[in-house]
Every structure is written in structure tokens, then in C-alpha cells.
């Protein structure tokens, strides 16, 4: 039987966390770097561009005076 290797631990706000060997923990600097490299988000919710060329709902509308095909009845 092989001996069980003890993991190193570090205290956090929620209790002790095990550190896996050869895996570096995520530091606050790493988290800040990820947020700095992320694309910017708008401060307010943007209105959709749903008019003119970009109006996808207008394509579903029928003409006002469209003749319907005759029904077989």
C-alpha cells in the first residue's frame, strides 16, 4: 500500500481549502487581470436595433391587401 500524501491547506473565509500539489491557486491579481481583459459591458440596458434593415419582426408581416389562396370547399 502506498502512503497517502497530505495536501497543504490554506485558511479562507469559508474554512480551510486543500491545495493540490503542482496546481497554483487563483490569486486576487489573477481575477483582476481577467476582469481587465474582459470586453466592456454597457452601464444601461441597450435598446434593440429593431427598425429598418435590422427589423426581423417586419419580415413576418403580411401586406394589407394580400389575396388569400382559394380554399377547396
N, C-alpha and C positions, 0 to 999 in steps of 0.2 A: 504494500500500500504506500502511495506517495504522500509526503507530508502536505497538509493544507496550508497554502500561503495566506498570511493575514493581509488584508487590504489596509492601506492607510486611510485615515478618516480625517475630515475637517468639519468644524462646527459651522452651522448655518442658522438662519432664523427659524427654520422648521425642524432642526435637530441635526444629528450627525449624518454626514453623507460619505459613502465609501468612494475612495479614489481608486480607479482601476489602473494597474501598472501600465506605463507607456502610453497613456491617454491623457492629454493635457486638458485641464478643466477650462471652461469658458470664463474669461475674466470680464469685469465691467468694461475694460478698454476694448475687448473684442466686441461686446454688444454695442458700444457706442460707434465703433467703426462700421458695423453692419448697418446701423441706422443712418449714418452719414452717407453711405454709399447707396442707400435705397432711393428710388425715384420719389420726387416730391408729390405730396397729395394736396388737393385743394383744401382751403380752410373752410369753405362753404360747399354744400352740395351743388353740383353743376346741373343746369337745366339741359335736357337732351336736345340735340340739334335735329328736331323733327319737322323741318319745313323745307320746301323747295326740293332740291336734288336728294336730300337725305331723309325725306319723309317716307318711311316704309309703309305706314298705315294708309297713305293716299293711294297706293298701288292696289289696295284691296277694294276700293270704292267702285261702284258701277256708274255708268253715265246716267243722267237724269231721264233721258228718253230712249233707253235701250229696249228694243223689241225682244221679247222673250220667245224662245222657240215654241212652236205649237205643241200642245200635249196630245198624245194619241188617245183620244177618248170620245 
